[in-house]
């Protein structure tokens, strides 16, 4: 859970919404410290097509009608793959 400006933001809620984005293969949401809000969500994304990854604007536009704006990621980080545990879970 991320606490941003006194609001609780559940990572799984954002991840579930972004799973259906046409450019997203896998996604994980993490919190990063922010001076104004305490924490803000960051989307770590493995794109379906590495040559055409989603950018912050397309992610925020996709989420516009799906989640409240305070839950939208403030940054997008594109990864080739997620580090995984021996059980296959994202670390």
C-alpha positions as CSV (number, residue, x, y, z in Angstrom):
1,X,0.0,0.0,0.0
2,X,1.1,3.5,-0.8
3,X,0.0,6.5,1.3
4,X,-0.1,9.6,-0.8
5,X,-1.3,12.8,0.7
6,X,-3.2,10.9,3.4
7,X,-4.9,8.6,0.8
8,X,-4.4,4.9,0.7
9,X,-3.5,3.6,-2.7
10,X,-3.5,-0.1,-3.3
11,X,-0.8,-1.3,-5.8
12,X,-2.9,-4.2,-6.9
13,X,-5.8,-2.0,-7.9
14,X,-3.5,0.0,-10.3
15,X,-1.8,-3.2,-11.5
16,X,-5.1,-4.9,-12.3
17,X,-6.2,-1.9,-14.3
18,X,-2.9,-1.6,-16.3
19,X,-2.8,-5.3,-17.0
20,X,-5.3,-4.6,-19.8
21,X,-3.4,-1.8,-21.4
22,X,-2.6,-2.9,-24.9
23,X,1.1,-2.1,-24.7
24,X,1.7,-3.7,-21.3
25,X,2.9,-7.3,-20.9
26,X,3.6,-7.1,-17.1
27,X,3.3,-4.4,-14.5
28,X,4.3,-3.8,-10.9
29,X,3.5,-0.7,-8.9
30,X,5.9,0.6,-6.3
31,X,5.9,3.7,-4.1
32,X,8.6,6.3,-4.3
33,X,9.2,9.0,-1.7
34,X,7.8,12.5,-2.6
35,X,8.4,15.7,-0.7
36,X,4.8,17.0,-1.2
37,X,2.7,13.8,-1.0
38,X,4.8,11.5,1.1
39,X,4.8,8.7,-1.5
40,X,3.6,8.5,-5.1
41,X,3.0,5.4,-7.3
42,X,5.5,4.5,-10.0
43,X,4.6,2.0,-12.7
44,X,7.4,-0.5,-13.6
45,X,6.4,-2.0,-16.9
46,X,7.6,-4.8,-19.2
47,X,6.1,-3.8,-22.6
48,X,4.6,-6.2,-25.1
49,X,6.8,-4.7,-27.8
50,X,10.2,-3.4,-26.5
51,X,10.3,-1.0,-29.5
52,X,6.9,0.5,-28.6
53,X,6.7,0.9,-24.8
54,X,3.9,2.9,-23.2
55,X,4.8,6.4,-21.9
56,X,3.5,8.2,-18.9
57,X,0.9,10.1,-20.9
58,X,-0.6,7.0,-22.5
59,X,-0.7,5.2,-19.1
60,X,-2.5,8.2,-17.5
61,X,-4.9,8.5,-20.4
62,X,-5.7,4.8,-20.2
63,X,-6.4,5.1,-16.5
64,X,-8.4,8.3,-16.7
65,X,-11.8,6.6,-16.7
66,X,-10.7,3.6,-14.7
67,X,-9.1,5.1,-11.5
68,X,-9.2,8.3,-9.6
69,X,-6.4,10.7,-10.7
70,X,-4.5,10.6,-7.4
71,X,-4.0,6.8,-8.0
72,X,-2.3,7.4,-11.4
73,X,1.4,6.7,-11.6
74,X,3.6,9.8,-11.5
75,X,6.4,8.0,-13.4
76,X,6.8,5.0,-15.7
77,X,9.9,2.8,-15.7
78,X,10.4,0.5,-18.7
79,X,12.1,-2.8,-17.9
80,X,13.2,-5.7,-20.1
81,X,12.0,-8.2,-17.4
82,X,11.3,-8.4,-13.7
83,X,13.7,-10.0,-11.3
84,X,12.1,-13.2,-10.1
85,X,12.4,-15.4,-7.0
86,X,13.0,-19.2,-7.3
87,X,9.2,-19.5,-7.1
88,X,8.7,-17.1,-10.1
89,X,7.3,-14.2,-8.0
90,X,8.4,-10.7,-8.9
91,X,11.0,-9.5,-6.4
